[in-house]
Amino acid sequence: MKKTVNAGIGGRNFTLDEDAYSRLEGYLKLFRTHLKDVPVEEVMDDLESRIAELFTEKVGSGSRVVDINLVEEVINQLGMPDGSEVPGGAAAGAPKGAAAAPPRKLFRDPENARIAGVCAGLAQYFDVDITLVRVLMLVALFAGSAGFWIYVILWIVVPKALTPAQQCEMRGISPTAENLAKFTLKNKK
């Protein structure tokens, strides 16, 4: 019979078996030591939130216990902030990025914003040049008042990509530890 541990991860409660808890705790400590030139607490909060999302996807809302296999799967999916392999992983040597890229989500892009980031967000979502979207929006503005109202409605309705996880979703890249750390660095500059 295995012992279980109740743990709060990313603001959610999970029941982990003892092996899974010690492996996850070791990963988080190792991850923390790999962070350089970034605000550690913010990255760790984002990482724990992502781990909680992945656990919830796999375990669901039931009271199933998170086991070592699920922890290894999540750790190998997230990786390390510098892109190196996770030491001690069961699937060490597994090809990185083997999973399909997640779908893009529409956010306003504050990083490339001129006014509110609507055009920059649309360009990221449709994977087109930002200048093209701005020109089309200007043409719509001068063609009539519809362009103005479209822009204002999108400004109100579309959320701004504030967190590193949202920045990854906006670009359609996996929110791995390396990508989260990269966008955390960009947000702090």
C-alpha positions in Angstrom: 0.0 0.0 0.0 1.4 3.4 -1.0 1.1 6.5 1.1 -0.6 9.5 -0.5 0.1 13.2 0.0 -2.4 16.1 -0.4 -0.7 19.0 -2.2 -1.8 22.4 -3.4 -0.4 23.0 -6.9 -1.3 26.1 -8.8 -4.1 27.0 -6.4 -5.8 23.5 -6.8 -5.7 20.5 -4.5 -4.4 17.2 -5.7 -3.7 13.8 -4.1 -0.4 12.4 -5.2 1.2 9.1 -4.2 4.4 9.5 -2.3 6.8 8.7 -5.2 5.0 11.2 -7.5 5.1 13.9 -4.8 8.9 13.4 -4.2 9.6 13.4 -8.0 7.5 16.6 -8.6 9.1 18.3 -5.6 12.6 17.4 -6.9 11.7 18.7 -10.4 10.4 22.0 -9.0 13.6 22.5 -6.9 15.8 21.6 -9.9 13.7 24.0 -12.1 14.2 26.8 -9.7 18.0 26.4 -9.7 18.0 26.5 -13.6 16.3 29.9 -13.7 18.7 32.7 -14.5 18.0 36.4 -14.9 14.2 36.0 -14.4 11.8 36.8 -11.6 11.7 33.3 -10.1 8.4 33.5 -8.2 6.4 34.6 -11.2 7.8 31.8 -13.4 7.3 29.3 -10.6 3.6 30.4 -10.2 3.1 30.1 -14.0 4.7 26.7 -14.0 2.6 25.4 -11.1 -0.5 26.7 -12.8 0.4 24.8 -16.0 1.1 21.6 -14.0 -2.3 22.0 -12.3 -3.9 22.4 -15.7 -2.2 19.3 -17.1 -3.1 17.3 -14.0 -6.7 18.4 -14.2 -6.9 17.4 -17.9 -5.5 13.9 -17.2 -7.1 13.2 -13.8 -10.3 15.1 -14.3 -12.4 16.4 -11.4 -12.6 12.9 -9.8 -10.6 11.9 -6.8 -8.1 9.8 -8.7 -4.6 9.8 -7.3 -1.8 11.4 -9.4 0.8 8.7 -9.9 4.5 8.7 -10.8 3.7 8.0 -14.5 1.5 11.1 -14.8 4.1 13.2 -13.1 6.9 11.9 -15.5 4.6 12.6 -18.5 4.0 16.2 -17.3 7.6 16.8 -16.5 8.8 15.6 -19.9 6.2 17.7 -21.6 7.2 20.9 -19.8 11.0 20.4 -19.8 13.6 22.7 -18.3 13.8 26.5 -18.7 17.1 26.3 -20.6 15.8 23.6 -23.0 18.0 20.9 -21.5 16.7 17.5 -20.7 15.2 16.8 -17.4 17.6 14.6 -15.4 16.1 11.4 -14.0 13.2 11.4 -16.3 11.6 8.1 -17.3 11.4 9.2 -20.9 14.8 10.8 -21.2 15.8 10.9 -24.8 12.2 11.2 -26.0 11.9 13.7 -28.8 11.1 17.2 -27.7 8.2 18.9 -29.4 6.6 15.6 -30.4 3.2 16.8 -29.4 1.2 18.9 -31.9 1.3 22.6 -31.4 -1.7 23.9 -29.5 -4.3 26.0 -31.3 -3.8 29.8 -31.3 -6.0 31.9 -29.1 -6.9 35.5 -29.8 -5.4 38.0 -27.4 -4.4 41.7 -27.8 -0.6 41.8 -28.1 0.7 44.5 -25.7 4.3 43.9 -26.8 3.7 45.1 -30.4 0.8 47.5 -29.7 0.5 50.9 -31.3 -2.8 51.8 -29.7 -4.4 48.8 -27.9 -2.7 45.8 -29.5 -5.8 44.7 -31.5 -4.0 44.6 -34.9 -0.9 43.0 -33.4 -3.1 40.3 -31.8 -5.0 39.7 -35.0 -1.7 39.4 -36.8 -0.4 36.8 -34.3 -3.7 34.9 -34.5 -3.8 34.7 -38.3 0.0 34.4 -38.5 0.3 37.3 -41.0 2.5 40.4 -41.1 1.3 43.1 -38.6 1.7 45.8 -41.3 -0.9 44.1 -43.5 -3.4 44.0 -40.6 -2.8 47.6 -39.8 -3.3 48.7 -43.4 -6.5 46.7 -43.7 -7.8 48.2 -40.5 -6.9 51.7 -41.8 -8.7 51.0 -45.1 -11.8 49.8 -43.1 -11.6 53.0 -41.0 -11.5 55.3 -44.0 -14.1 53.3 -46.0 -16.7 54.1 -43.4 -17.3 54.1 -39.7 -17.5 50.3 -39.5 -13.7 50.1 -39.2 -13.7 52.3 -36.1 -16.5 50.3 -34.4 -14.9 46.9 -35.3 -11.6 48.2 -33.7 -13.4 49.5 -30.6 -15.4 46.3 -30.1 -12.3 44.1 -30.5 -10.5 46.4 -28.0 -13.3 45.8 -25.5 -13.9 42.1 -26.1 -10.5 40.6 -26.8 -8.4 40.2 -23.6 -4.8 41.4 -23.4 -2.1 38.7 -23.2 -0.6 39.5 -19.8 1.0 36.2 -18.6 3.7 34.2 -20.3 1.2 31.3 -20.7 -1.2 33.6 -22.6 1.7 34.9 -24.8 2.4 31.3 -25.7 -1.2 30.6 -26.5 -1.4 33.7 -28.6 1.5 32.5 -30.7 0.3 28.9 -30.9 3.4 27.5 -29.1 3.4 25.0 -26.3 3.6 26.6 -22.9 6.8 24.7 -21.9 9.1 25.8 -19.2 11.6 27.2 -21.7 8.9 29.3 -23.5 7.4 30.5 -20.2 10.8 31.7 -19.0 11.4 33.4 -22.4 8.2 35.4 -22.2 8.8 36.2 -18.6 12.1 37.8 -19.6 10.5 39.8 -22.3 7.8 41.1 -20.0 10.4 42.4 -17.5 12.5 44.3 -20.0 
